[in-house]
Amino acid sequence: MAPVVFTIAVLNFMLGFALAVLLEREIVLPVPVFRGGTRHSGGCRAVSARDPAPLEEVRDNLPSRWLELLEFHQLRVSTFSGVVFEVLKLELGFYLGSLLDMEDRLRRSVGNSDANATDAALQAMVSLNQTWLDRQRQFLRVVDENRDCLGRHAGWGDQLERALLDQAAVIESGCGALLAKKGDVKDTTHDVIMAEVRHFIRLGHHLRDVVEAGRQATSGETFESGQEDLQRDGTTGLRDRRAIELAFGRWRLEADQPGRPLSAALIDLDQFGRLNEQLSTRVGDRVLKAVAGHLADLIDPDAEREHVFRYGGQRFFVFLEDSGPDEAAGTIERVRKRMEATRLEHGGQRYAVSIRAGVAGVEVDDDTDAIFRRLEELIEKAKHAGGNRVELDERVAARPPRPEPEDVPEHVLSVE
């Protein structure tokens, strides 16, 4: 084991040295996180297998920056696990916001074939990621040394560590790829640079989902507590995927009328990745927010948007209560037609938008994960068929009903 650890440490040093030379910055030896070693209790007294340690018992073990962040944002956190998730959420939010700024900066510089500006932007991007990796190492060290203080939330700590370590490896590789493009002004360089940057952003979004899931799971929010409305997606304002599970649970408890149907739909934006690349991730987020509100208004304008959820990425989940699969497919088909007539307006230009969707009936004893899998398969089927269509679960014999031909007026959504 010792040779392996030594080799990893040497490789980390070599990578840090190479980045430091290229960036002309001070060399900092990365501090690797060694898993499987001696774990410290961090001063936790009588922490049970269930209860995470109170904040006061671990305060002396926390970096001063963490405590300053909590105080600055006026966050009232009572346990160590609460500190872990709140601090990481704040740090990640700053990192993602800076990434979006860097994406805009790089887009401008490489688009203008300005080699000096591009090199400066590349250096700033790598410096940002190096700072983020430093924060990750500190976070991993603190969590590892105080693992016992997580109590019953230790499993979420493990998930965070895996997500951070996976992200760190990809970031280091991506930074090397970016630095290799310094001084390169060929036309193909633009695509390579922007692809790496978008990869950083996707990784950040994935980590954000993991952090938010852990944050809600460790904050005591459950279906019984009646706090599912607190689970909102920050980009669209819709309730998120965890709230879908809670809505299913509520429906099962209330579904005591045998004849009361329920259907579900999954909606995916066609060609969203291409639009994201063309307009930038920041504008893409505004597109998602505008489309989310429009979908909610089209599906049920009087329901205060409580039947439409952010499923993930550019996908939206729809609860269609008191609707059988045929009726639900008809509703989603009408929504598809209206989305087809919608135009996104940005920078004085208009862009077409369309959706693909899957619709399935739901029974009280259906497994939620199985429902998700069925809908995802229908989405893929619609995608392979060319998109801009609705697919109905094959367990239903009828095809999605086509509404009567109608003159659907063009609708414009501003994403400025």
C-alpha positions in Angstrom: 0.0 0.0 0.0 2.8 2.4 0.8 4.3 2.4 -2.7 0.9 3.1 -4.2 0.4 6.1 -1.8 3.9 7.4 -2.5 3.3 7.1 -6.3 0.0 9.0 -6.0 1.6 11.8 -4.0 4.5 12.1 -6.5 2.0 12.3 -9.4 0.0 15.0 -7.5 3.2 17.0 -7.0 4.2 16.7 -10.6 0.8 17.9 -11.8 0.9 20.8 -9.4 4.4 21.7 -10.4 3.4 21.7 -14.1 0.4 23.9 -13.6 2.4 26.3 -11.4 5.1 26.7 -14.0 2.6 27.3 -16.8 0.7 29.8 -14.7 3.8 31.4 -13.2 2.4 31.0 -9.7 3.8 29.8 -6.5 4.1 26.0 -6.3 1.8 24.5 -3.7 2.1 20.8 -2.8 -1.4 19.3 -2.9 -2.3 17.5 0.3 -3.8 14.2 -0.7 -6.7 12.8 1.3 -5.8 9.3 2.5 -8.9 7.1 2.9 -9.0 4.1 5.2 -6.6 5.5 7.8 -7.2 6.4 11.4 -10.4 8.4 11.8 -10.7 11.1 14.5 -13.8 11.8 16.5 -13.0 15.5 16.3 -13.8 16.0 19.9 -17.4 14.6 19.6 -18.7 13.5 23.0 -21.1 10.6 23.2 -22.3 10.9 19.6 -24.7 8.1 19.0 -25.1 6.2 15.7 -28.1 8.4 14.9 -27.5 11.9 16.2 -24.9 14.1 14.4 -22.7 16.2 16.7 -23.9 19.6 17.8 -22.1 22.5 16.2 -20.7 23.7 19.5 -18.8 20.4 20.0 -16.9 20.7 16.7 -16.6 24.5 16.4 -12.9 24.4 17.3 -12.2 21.8 14.6 -13.7 23.9 11.7 -11.8 26.3 9.5 -12.4 29.9 10.3 -13.6 30.5 6.8 -16.5 28.1 7.3 -17.7 29.9 10.4 -17.3 33.3 8.7 -19.4 32.1 5.8 -22.2 30.9 8.1 -22.1 34.2 10.0 -22.0 36.4 6.9 -25.0 34.6 5.3 -26.8 34.5 8.7 -27.3 30.7 8.5 -28.5 29.1 11.7 -26.9 25.6 11.7 -27.1 23.4 14.8 -25.1 20.3 13.8 -21.9 19.3 12.1 -23.7 17.7 9.2 -25.6 20.9 8.7 -22.4 22.9 8.5 -20.9 20.4 6.0 -23.8 20.8 3.5 -24.4 24.5 4.0 -20.8 25.5 3.6 -20.3 23.3 0.5 -23.4 24.7 -1.0 -22.1 28.3 -0.5 -18.6 27.4 -1.8 -20.1 25.6 -4.8 -22.4 28.4 -5.6 -19.5 30.8 -5.8 -17.5 28.4 -7.9 -20.4 27.9 -10.4 -21.1 31.6 -10.6 -17.4 32.3 -11.4 -17.4 29.5 -14.0 -20.3 31.1 -15.8 -18.5 34.4 -15.8 -15.4 32.7 -17.2 -17.4 31.0 -19.9 -18.7 34.4 -21.0 -15.2 35.8 -21.0 -13.7 32.9 -23.0 -16.6 33.0 -25.4 -15.8 36.6 -26.2 -12.0 36.2 -26.5 -11.9 33.0 -28.6 -14.7 34.3 -30.7 -12.7 37.3 -31.6 -9.5 35.3 -32.2 -7.7 37.4 -29.6 -4.8 35.1 -28.6 -3.6 37.3 -25.7 -7.1 37.7 -24.3 -7.7 34.0 -24.7 -4.5 33.1 -22.9 -5.4 35.4 -20.0 -8.9 33.9 -19.8 -7.4 30.4 -19.9 -5.0 31.2 -17.1 -7.9 32.8 -15.0 -10.0 29.6 -15.6 -7.2 27.3 -14.5 -6.5 29.5 -11.4 -10.2 29.4 -10.5 -10.2 25.6 -10.7 -7.0 25.4 -8.6 -8.6 27.5 -5.9 -11.7 25.3 -6.0 -9.5 22.1 -5.8 -7.8 23.7 -2.7 -11.2 24.2 -1.1 -12.1 20.6 -1.9 -9.0 19.3 -0.2 -9.7 21.3 2.9 -13.3 20.1 2.9 -12.4 16.5 2.5 -9.8 16.7 5.3 -12.2 18.3 7.7 -15.0 15.7 6.9 -12.5 12.8 7.2 -11.1 14.0 10.5 -14.6 14.5 12.0 -16.4 11.6 10.4 -17.8 10.3 13.7 -19.5 13.6 14.2 -21.7 13.0 11.2 -23.7 10.3 13.1 -26.4 8.8 11.0 -25.5 11.2 8.1 -22.1 9.5 7.6 -23.4 7.9 4.4 -24.1 11.3 2.9 -20.6 12.3 3.8 -19.3 9.3 1.9 -21.3 10.3 -1.2 -20.0 13.8 -1.0 -16.4 12.6 -0.8 -16.8 10.3 -3.8 -18.4 13.1 -5.9 -15.7 15.6 -4.9 -12.8 13.1 -5.7 -14.4 12.2 -9.0 -14.8 15.8 -9.9 -11.3 16.7 -8.8 -9.7 14.1 -11.1 -11.6 15.4 -14.2 -10.9 19.1 -13.3 -7.1 18.4 -13.1 -7.2 16.6 -16.5 -9.3 19.4 -18.0 -7.0 22.1 -16.8 -4.1 20.4 -18.5 -6.1 20.3 -21.7 -6.8 24.0 -21.4 -3.2 24.9 -20.8 -2.1 23.0 -23.8 -4.2 25.4 -25.9 -2.3 28.6 -24.8 -1.2 30.5 -27.8 -3.2 28.4 -30.2 -5.6 30.4 -32.3 -6.7 27.8 -34.8 -10.4 27.6 -35.6 -10.7 24.2 -33.9 -9.3 25.6 -30.6 -12.6 27.4 -29.9 -14.5 24.1 -29.8 -12.0 22.4 -27.6 -11.8 25.2 -25.1 -15.6 25.6 -24.8 -16.1 21.9 -24.5 -13.8 21.7 -21.5 -15.5 24.7 -19.9 -18.9 23.2 -20.4 -17.7 20.0 -18.9 -16.6 21.9 -15.8 -20.0 23.4 -15.5 -21.8 20.0 -16.0 -19.7 18.6 -13.2 -20.5 21.5 -11.0 -24.2 21.0 -11.6 -24.0 17.3 -10.8 -22.2 18.1 -7.6 -24.8 20.7 -6.8 -27.5 18.0 -7.1 -25.7 15.7 -4.7 -25.2 18.5 -2.2 -28.8 19.6 -2.3 -30.0 16.0 -1.9 -27.8 15.6 1.1 -28.7 19.0 2.5 -32.4 18.2 2.4 -32.0 14.6 3.7 -30.0 15.8 6.7 -32.1 18.8 7.5 -35.1 16.7 8.7 -37.3 17.6 5.7 -39.7 14.7 5.2 -43.1 14.1 3.8 -44.6 13.9 7.2 -43.2 17.3 8.1 -45.2 18.9 5.3 -42.3 20.8 4.1 -42.1 19.5 0.5 -42.8 23.1 -0.8 -39.4 24.1 0.5 -37.8 21.8 -2.1 -37.4 24.2 -5.0 -35.1 24.1 -7.9 -32.9 27.2 -7.9 -32.9 27.7 -11.7 -36.5 27.3 -12.6 -38.4 27.9 -9.3 -40.2 24.6 -9.7 -40.3 21.9 -7.1 -37.4 19.5 -7.7 -37.0 15.7 -8.2 -37.1 14.9 -4.5 -40.5 16.7 -4.3 -41.8 14.3 -6.9 -41.2 11.4 -4.6 -43.1 13.3 -1.8 -46.0 14.0 -4.2 -46.2 10.3 -5.1 -46.2 9.5 -1.4 -49.0 12.0 -0.7 -51.1 10.7 -3.7 -50.8 7.1 -2.5 -52.0 8.0 0.9 -55.0 9.9 -0.6 -55.8 7.4 -3.4 -58.5 5.7 -1.4 -60.9 6.0 -4.3 -60.4 3.0 -6.6 -61.6 4.8 -9.8 -59.5 7.8 -9.4 -56.8 7.7 -12.2 -53.3 9.2 -12.3 -50.9 9.7 -15.2 -47.4 11.0 -15.4 -45.4 12.6 -18.1 -41.8 13.4 -18.7 -41.0 16.4 -21.0 -37.6 17.0 -22.6 -36.4 20.0 -24.6 -35.2 19.0 -28.1 -31.7 20.2 -29.1 -31.2 22.1 -25.8 -27.5 21.2 -25.8 -27.0 22.9 -29.1 -28.8 26.0 -27.9 -26.7 26.0 -24.7 -23.5 25.9 -26.8 -24.7 28.7 -29.1 -25.9 31.1 -26.4 -23.9 30.1 -23.3 -24.8 28.2 -20.1 -26.0 31.4 -18.4 -28.5 32.1 -21.1 -29.4 28.4 -21.2 -30.4 28.7 -17.5 -32.7 31.6 -18.4 -34.1 29.5 -21.2 -35.0 26.8 -18.8 -36.6 29.2 -16.4 -38.7 30.8 -19.2 -39.7 27.4 -20.6 -40.6 26.0 -17.1 -43.0 28.9 -16.5 -44.5 28.5 -19.9 -45.0 24.8 -19.5 -46.6 25.3 -16.1 -49.0 27.8 -17.6 -49.9 25.6 -20.5 -50.5 22.5 -18.5 -52.5 23.9 -15.6 -52.6 27.7 -15.3 -54.8 27.6 -12.2 -52.8 25.1 -10.2 -50.0 27.5 -9.1 -47.5 25.4 -10.9 -47.7 22.6 -8.4 -48.2 19.9 -11.0 -44.9 20.6 -12.9 -41.5 19.7 -11.5 -37.9 20.0 -12.5 -36.8 16.5 -13.1 -33.2 17.3 -14.0 -31.2 18.9 -16.8 -33.7 20.1 -19.4 -36.4 17.6 -18.4 -39.7 18.3 -16.6 -42.0 15.9 -14.8 -45.8 16.4 -14.9 -48.3 15.0 -12.5 -51.7 14.6 -14.2 -54.2 13.7 -11.5 -57.7 12.5 -12.4 -56.4 11.8 -15.9 -56.1 8.4 -17.6 -53.2 7.9 -20.0 -55.2 8.7 -23.1 -56.5 11.9 -21.7 -53.1 12.8 -20.3 -51.4 12.1 -23.7 -54.0 14.5 -25.3 -53.1 17.2 -22.8 -49.3 16.8 -23.4 -49.9 16.7 -27.2 -51.7 20.1 -27.0 -48.7 21.4 -25.0 -46.3 20.1 -27.7 -48.2 22.0 -30.4 -48.1 25.2 -28.4 -44.4 24.8 -27.7 -43.8 24.2 -31.4 -45.3 27.6 -32.0 -43.1 29.2 -29.3 -40.0 31.3 -30.1 -37.2 32.2 -27.7 -36.0 35.7 -28.1 -32.4 36.7 -27.2 -30.1 39.4 -28.5 -32.6 40.5 -31.1 -32.9 37.0 -32.6 -35.6 34.3 -32.3 -35.0 30.6 -31.8 -37.4 27.7 -32.4 -38.1 25.4 -29.5 -39.8 22.0 -29.4 -40.3 19.2 -26.9 -40.5 15.4 -26.8 -42.5 13.7 -24.1 -43.4 10.3 -22.7 -46.8 9.6 -21.0 -47.7 6.6 -18.7 -50.5 5.7 -16.5 -49.8 5.1 -12.8 -51.2 2.5 -10.4 -51.1 2.9 -6.6 -48.7 -0.1 -6.2 -46.3 1.1 -9.0 -42.7 1.5 -8.0 -41.7 5.1 -8.4 -38.3 4.2 -9.9 -40.0 1.9 -12.4 -42.3 4.8 -13.4 -39.2 7.0 -14.0 -37.5 4.3 -16.1 -40.6 3.8 -18.2 -40.9 7.5 -18.9 -37.2 7.8 -19.7 -37.4 5.0 -22.2 -40.4 6.7 -23.8 -38.3 9.9 -24.0 -35.5 8.0 -25.7 -37.9 6.5 -28.1 -39.3 9.9 -29.1 -35.7 11.2 -29.5 -34.8 8.4 -31.9 -37.9 9.1 -33.8 -36.8 12.6 -34.5 -38.2 14.5 -31.4 -41.1 16.9 -31.3 -43.5 14.1 -30.5 -45.4 12.4 -27.7 -44.9 8.7 -26.9 -47.5 6.8 -24.9 -46.7 3.7 -22.7 -47.1 0.6 -24.8 -49.2 -1.0 -22.0 -52.0 1.3 -23.3 -53.3 0.2 -26.7 -54.4 3.5 -28.0 -52.0 6.0 -29.6 -51.7 9.5 -28.3 -54.8 11.3 -29.6 -54.1 14.1 -32.1 -56.0 17.3 -31.3 -58.1 18.8 -34.0 -56.1 21.0 -36.4 -56.0 24.5 -35.0 -54.3 27.7 -35.8 -51.8 28.1 -32.9 -50.5 31.7 -32.7 -46.8 32.3 -32.3 -45.8 32.9 -28.7 -42.5 34.7 -27.8 -40.5 34.1 -24.7 -37.9 36.6 -23.8 -34.7 35.2 -22.3 -32.8 38.5 -22.0 
